[in-house]
Amino acid sequence: MSASFNGRTALVTGAGRGIGRAVAVALSDAGANLVLLARSKDQLASTADEVSARGHSAVAVVADLSDATQLKQIGRDVLEASGGIDILVNNAATVAPLGATTEIATEDFLSTLILNVVAVTALTKALVPPMLERGWGRVVNVSSGLAVRPTSMPGGNTYVTSKAALEAHTANLAAEVAGSGVTVNIYRPGTVDTTMQSWIREQDPQRIGEELHRQFVAAHERGSLISPERSAAALLQHLAGRETGQVWTVDSAPAAEAVRPK
């Protein structure tokens, strides 16, 4: 299935680097205009330049989605900058804090939940109602296979908890809007060669846990990490379809017909 999004406007969060940047560029190549959101002004500018070079508009919105005080305004800022969003890719996330659950500060746990889960719901609240009015929209929440394998990442309790919550939110929202023309799906992007991966490898094994550190170092040494571009291409093949309430992976084939949540 060849993806084409001519005339559509997409918002990609965490668009300054890694998977978010690759998804933004891939959407641009498929004809979409972009709104790019992240904390880093310089990284966003770089992504915007790459999108613009492909002949499509790119608006950068600098915002910290982990700041609860900003969430009330961010949706309005995006709508003002774009005039309307057709495709929402909630990609921004953090893997921190890492380490023994009993040693993680409550405020750090909360900050991660705000970025990885609450920010998604805030953008959904602001951007999905206009999609419903138009009868067309695409929402993708970027998750992780760890959501269903939480024991495989000891020392990553905050992250796996947030992704499990994100997947529950996604499935429930898909059921709410079923039949509206707005699809809502989960995307597990695979083990991607990103800054997050390298950051974990650079951490002190004694602080984050030797087993966790060993897993990420071993994945890198095996050469099993895939590129952000490969993961983004797989996502777009799914996004072109009408299926909803699904869990997509980098290796799963797109469905030929819509699949609605039961």
N, C-alpha and C positions, 0 to 999 in steps of 0.2 A: 504494500500500500504506500503510494507516494504522498507525502504530506505537502499540502499547500494551504497557506494561511494569508493569501493576498487580501488586503483591506482589513485584517484583524489587528488588534492592538493587544500586546501581551505584557504583563508585569512579571518579572522574574526577580525574586529576592535572593540576596547573597550573590549578586550578579557580578561582583568585582573580580572573582577568580574561580578556578576549579570548575565544578559541575555547573554552577550557576552561569558563569561566563560562557561555557560551551553551549548550554541550552539557549542562551540569549542569541549567540551567533547563529546557531542552527535554525532558530525561529526566524531570524532575519533572512537567512538564505531561503527559507520557505515562504518569504513574502510578508512577514509580519512586521509591524512597527513596534518598537520596544520602549517600555518604561523600566529602567534599571534601578534597583534599590539595594543599598548596602551602607555600611558605616564608613568605608574608606573612600574619600572623595577622589583621590588619585587613581585608585583601582577602577572606580566607576568610570572615570574619564577615559581611561584606556579602553575599557569595553565599549563605551559609547563611540569612540573613534573607530573601532573595528567594525561596529554595526553600521555606522554612517558611511564607511568606505564601501559597504556592500549596497549602498543606494537606498537605505531605509532610515527613517527617523529614529532617534534614540534620545530619550529624556532621562536624565539622571536625578534621582531623589536620594539625598544623603539622609539617613535616619538610623537610629539605633533601636532595633526591634526588641532588645532586651530591657529597654527603659519603659516601664509601664506607663509613665506619664506622657510618653510620646505616642502611645498607641491610639489614643482618642483622636489625634489629629492626622495620623499618617494616611488613613484611608481617604480623608478629604483632600489631603495634599496630592495624592496619586490621581484622584478624579479631576482635580483642577489642572494638573499637568498634562493629562492625557485626553480628557473629554469622555472617557469611558474605557473600561477594560473588558476584553472578550476572553482572554486566557490568563489565568492566574497560576503561576508556578511557585509554590511555597517551598523554597529550597534552603533558605537561611537556617543555620543551626550551629550549635556548638557541642563538642564532645566533652568539654570540661564541665565540672571538675572530675578528675580521676583519682582513684584511691579507695581505701577501705570505707565502706558506707558509714561506719560508726565515727569516722574522722572527718566527714564532709560537713562543712558548716551549713546550717539550715538556709541562710541567706544565699549561699552559692547554689544550693539545690533549687531554690525558688527562682533565681535568675535564669537558670537553664530552662526551667519549665515555662517561664514567660517567653523566652525566645523561641523555643522548640515547639510550643503548643499554643500558648495564649495569643501570641502574635498572629498565628495562623487563623485563629478564630476571629480576631479583630479585623483582619483584612477580609475574611469571608463575610463578615457582617456588613462591611462597607461596600464590597464590590459585587457580591452575588445578587442582591436584589435587582440592580439594573440588568444583569444577565437574564434573570427570570422574566423581567418585563419585555426584553427583546426576544426571548424564546430561544436563546443560543448562548452557550458559554462552556468553558472548559476549566476545571479546577484540578490541579495535580499537587498532591502533598508528598514531598520527597521523604521517604522513610528509610528503613534498613531492615535487612533480614534478621537482625538481632531482636527485633520486636517480638519474634516468635521463637527466638533462641536465646533468651536472656541469660541462661547459665553459661553461655559460651564467651561472655565478656566479663569475667570477674574484675572488679575494680571500676566498672563502668555503669554502676547502678543508676546514676542520674540520667545518663544518655538512654539506656535501654528502657527505663521507665517512661521517659518522655516520648520515645518512638512508639511504644505500645499504646500510650494515650492518644497520640496523633492518629494511629490507625483506627482506633475505636471511633474517634471524632469523624474521620473520613467516611467510614462505613455508615455511620448514623446519618450524616449529612446527605450522602448519596440516596439513602432511603427517603429522606424528607423531600428531595427535589426530583425524584424519579418521574419520568414522563414529561418533564418541563422543557426539554431541549438543553438543559444544563447537565453536564456529566461531571462526576466527582470520583477521582481515583487515587490510589496509592501507587507510588513508584519506588521500588527498591533498586538503586542504581548500580549495585554490584560493588566490588572492592576496587575503588578508584584511586589512582595515583594523584593525591591532592596534598595541599598544605597541611590539612588535618592529619593525614597519615604520617607525614614527615615530622610533624610536631610531637606526635605520640612516641615515635622512635627516639626522639631527642630527650625525652623525659627520664628522670632518675628512676630506674627499676625499683629501688627501695621505697620510693614515694608512691608510685602508682601501682605497684605490684609486679613482681617478677614475671608471673605467668602472662599478664596482660601485655607487658613490654615484649616478651618473647614472641607472642603471637604476631604482633605487628612487624617486628624485625624479620621474622621468618617469612611472612608473606612478601615482603620486599625482596628478600634474598632469593626466593623461589621465582621471582619475576611474574607473579600471578596478578599483579595490579593492572587494571585496564586504564586506558586514557579517558579523560573527561569527554573527549569528542565521541568516542565509541558509545559511551553511556548516553550522551545527549541524542545521538542518532537513533538509538533504540527507543528512547522516550517519544520522539516525534512520530515514529511509526505507529505507536499506540494512540497518540493524541489525535491523529487524523480520523480515528474511528468514532463510533457512537456508544461503545460499551461504557458502562458506569458501575460503580460499586465494586471495582475489581482491584486486585493487587497485581501490578505489572512488575516484571523483573527485566533485567537487561537481556536475558536469554529467552524470554517467552515470546511466542508469536502473537501478533495482533489478531484479534477476532474479526471475522468477516462481517458479523452482524452484531447489533446491540445486545448486551446482556444486562438485564436490569436486576437490581438487588431484590431479593425475596423478603 
